């Protein structure tokens, strides 16, 4: 059925950035080091330790696919699976897809969702993105018909972002990963970003707004725990793609760029019903305070897609409310929070819907968004 997994991840080799970054910036690249005093590992970016509770615990979370189903939890995930070279075996990944009846897989970074929120230098951020993109497109070269990397694009400098979009477009890029984190308090509808959205539209590259770890996450003022746990992952980070998308709607991005395709990735679907109702209700009497020219439902129908968790119990009801054209599923493979047997679980959750709707969600919608 040409099923699309619209949200999976690489588990990058930990020396990727040192090997692929421009030589002049190699000393500042993302890298794993050992603290000579404590003996513990640390993840550095620009020669500063990233503010992680425990790098090995985080790496276990990024590569512990299936371990929660075996009864493990965040404290007991295997901390060393991330060091395995198996993650760079793309033929093995294709065999996983075959076993799960998945034809196409879109792959986002793992390390990139960690460093993105803690780096401010636009030159270094762009260099890290280019290093990752070089590696990713090189790695999948033998499986280009099945595996599609989401190119990492940093918004910290629009000219650099546009240059990288043009470069990866020549490599066959279908979509760009954009961090769903605010930069210097600017809406994603700020004029500074218009040239980036214009380039993505003209190149026919879709934009995946994926959550990342960052210090100013939505709701951070409520919960300043230095070691984030359930609150951080359940209520804080997941809001950012929704917030980023909303700024694009309210600040008129889809009016200025009517062919731009944007999706929220790894932010579930249950919020969509409330969001459509809330925005359109406010638009009815506050629309003059926005740059919208039509209700949010019209932008949703034309410009917006949403990646769903296969196990969401609200999924089928949101489809009934909002229609079956704009949702697709993601496995989140190989992250520990990912979904084992995603296609079978999606079919189970959506069983009450017409077969034609299930086919759209599993196949057509993801292909429409990613142009696969």
N, C-alpha and C positions, 0 to 999 in steps of 0.2 A: 504493500500500500504506500510505499515511499514515505514512511513515518519519519518525522523530524524531531530530534532531540535539540531543543532550542536553547538549552543552558547547561553546558558541561564545562569542565575546566581541565587545563593541563596541570600536572604537577611538575613544575619546571626543575631542571637540575640546579642545584644551589649555587653553582658557579656560572650560571648562564650570563649574567650581566657583566661579570669580569671578562668573559671570553668574547662577548659580542658587542660591547660598548666601544665607542670611539676611543682609541688608545689614550688620547690626551685626558680623558675623564675616567680612566680605569681605576685610579686610586680612590675615586669618590663613588664607585659603583655599589649597588646592593650586594652584600656578601655576608656569609656566616663565618664568625670567628669564635675562638675560644678565649674566655677571660683568663689571663695567666694566673690570677689570684684564686678565683673561685673554681676555675676549671669548667664552668658552665658555658654553653654556647650563647651567642648573642647575634642578632640580625642587625647589621649596620647599613645605613644609607647616608651618603655624604660624610662618612666617618663618625656618625653618631648612632648610638644604639636606639632602635625604634622602641617605642613604649609598649612592649608586649608583656603580658603576665609571665609567659614562659615560652621561649621560642620552640622548644621541642614539643610542648603541649599543643601549640598552634599548628606546627607542622603535622602532628598526629591528627589534628582536626581536619586539616586540608587533604589528608591522604587515607583516612580511615574508613573508606567506603565499605558498608556492610557490617561494620563492627558494632554499631548500636543494636542491630537486629540480632546479634549474638549475645547481647546482654551487657556490653561494655558501655561506659559513660565517658564524659570528657576527661575525667581524671585517670581513666584506665585505657584509653585508646593507645594502640601501639605507637610509640613516639618515634620510631625509626623507619616506618614504611616510606616516609618521604625521601629517604636517602637511597631508595632502590632505583636502579637504572631501568626497571620494568616500565616505569611511567613514560619513558621515551620510545617505547616499542609501539609504533603506530599500527603495525600489523596485528598485534595483540589487541589493541583498542578496537580495530575493525572486527575482530572475532567476537569481542564483547557486544558490539552492535548487532552482529548477525544473531547471536544468541538471544538478544532482546527484541529482535524483529525491527530494528531501527535502520533506516537506510542512510540518513544524513545526520551529522552531528556538528553543531556549532560550538566552538571551544573558546572559553574566556580564560584569562590568566588566573593564577592563584597568588603568587608572590606579588603581583601587581595590585591586587586588592588590599594588600597590607601596606606597601610603601606609599601608595597614592595619597593617602590622607595625611602624611606626615612630612611631605617634601614641599618646599616653597620655591626653590630655584627653578625657573622655567627652562633654562638651558639644560640643566641636568635631567629634569623630568622628561624633556623631549628626547634626550640621548638615551635614557632608559627605555622609553617607548620604542625607539628605533631599534635598539638592541633586541628587545623582546620580539618585535615584529620580524626582524631578520631571522631569528631562530625559529619562530613558529611556522612561518611559511616555508622555510627550508625543511623543517621536520616532517610536514605533511605532504611533501612533494610527491611521494610515491602513492598517495591516497587522496589526490585532489578531488576526485569525484565523490568522496564520502565525508571527508573531514574539512571543516571550514573555520579557520581561526578568526576570531574577532580581533581586529587590529587595535592595539592600545593607543589611544589618542589623548594627549593632555591638553586641557583648555587654558593652561597658564599663559600661553602666548599664542594668539590666534594665527599669526603668520606661520609659526612653526607647525601648528596643528594642520593648517591647510597644506603645507608642503608635504607633511607625512601622509595626509589623506591622498594626495595626488600620487605619491610614491607607491603606497600599498594598493591603490586602484590598479596600477600596472601589473601587480602580482596576482590579480584576480580577487581582491578583497571584496566581500559582500556586505560586511557590517563592521562598525567601529564600537569598541567598548569605551564608554565615557563614564568616568567616575561620578556617581550621584552624590557629590559633596560640594558645598558652596566654596567659592574662591573669592576671598576679599569681600564677602557680603553681597556679591552680585547675583542677581537672578539669571537663570539660563536664558531669559528673554532680554537680557541687557544687550544694547547695540554692539558692545565689544565682541559678542559671539556671532553676530549676524553673518559675517563672512565665512565662518566655519560651517554654519547651517546651510548657507548658500552652496558651498563647495560640496558638502555631503549630498545635497539635493541634485546638483548638476552631475555628480559622479555616480548617482544612483546607489549610494552607500547608506544603509540604514544605521540608526543610532540606538545602541543598547545601553540604557541607563541602569547600571549595575551597582548595587550597594558596595561600599568599601568601608574599611575601618578608618575612622578619623576622630579627632578630639572634640570637634564641634557638632557631633551627631545630634539629630533631632531629639529633644528631650534631655540633653546632657545636663541641663541645669537642675533637673529633678533627681538625677542619680549619678553622682560623681565618684562612684566606686572605682578605685584605681585598678581593680582586677575584675573586668566585666564578666558577667555571668548571664543568668536568664533574662534579666531586665534588658541588658544590652542587646542580646541577640533576638529577643522576642518582641520588644516594643520600640527600641531606639533605631538601630541601623535599618530595619525594614521600612521605616517611614521615608527615608531619604529619596529613593527613586520616585515615590509618589509625590513628594514635595517638588523635586526637580521638574517632573512632568507638569505639575500644576503651574509652576512659574512660566513654563513655555506656553501653556494655553492662555493664561490670563494676560501675559505680556505680549501676545500677538505673534509668536513665532510661526504658528501655522497659517496665519493670514499672510505673512510676508513670504512664506516658503510652503506653498500649498501641496507640493509633491514630496515633502520631507516625511520619512517614516521613522517613528520613534517607538520604542517599547520599554516598559519597565521590566527588569529582569531580576528574579529572585526576590520579588516583593509580594507574591501570592495574588489572588484575584478577589478575595472576599470584600475588599474595600471598594471595588469598582461601582457597585450599585449605589452605595451611599455617596460616593464622590460625584457621580453623574447627577444625582438628585440635588446634592448640596450646591454644586457649582451652577447648575441651571436655574435653581431657585433664586440664588443671589444675583445671577445675571439678569433676571427679569426686572430688577429694580436698582441694581448697582452696576450694570454693564458699562455705564459711562465712566466709571472709575478704572476700567480695564482697557486693554487694547483688543479685546474680543469684538468680532463683528457678527458672531452667530453663537448659538448655544454650544456648550461643550459636547453634547451628544453628536453634533455634526462633525466636530474635529475628531472625536473618537471614531466615527464611522469612516473617516477619510485618512487620518494620519497616525492613529495610535493603535498599538498592539500590546498585549499583556501576557507575560510568561507565567504559567500556573504550576503549582506543585501538584503532582499526580494524585496525591492523597487528600486533597482539600475536599471536605464534605460540603462546603458551600459552593463548590465549583459549578455543579449542575444548575443550581438555582440562579447564580449570576448569569450563566449562559441563557437561561430562560428569560431573564430580565433584560439583558443587554444585547442579546443576539449571539450567533455562533460564528461570526466572521473574524473576530479579532483576538482570539485566545489560542495559545499553543502551549505545549508542555516542555518541561526541562527536567533532566535527571539529577543535576548537580553532581554528577560523577566527576572525580572520585572523592569528593568531600564526605566526611563522616555523616553530615546532616543530609546527604543525598538520599535518593530513593531507589531501593533495590526493586527490580522488575517494574520500572516506571510505566511501561506501556500496559501491562496487565492491570496495574493498579488504577491507571486512568480509565481504562475500559470499565472496570468495576464501579468506579465512582460515577461515571457518566452513563451507566447502562440504561437509565430511564429516558435518555434523550434519543431522538431519531438517529438511525444509523448514519444518515447523511451528515448530521451535526458532528458526530464522533469522528467521521472521516475528515471533516474540515479541521477539527481541533488537533488531530494527530498528524495530519499531512498537509493539507492545502494552506492553512493559515500561516504556518511556519515557513512554508516555501514562498508564500506571497511576501512576507516581511523580509526574509533574507535573500530573496531572489535566487533561490536554489533551483 
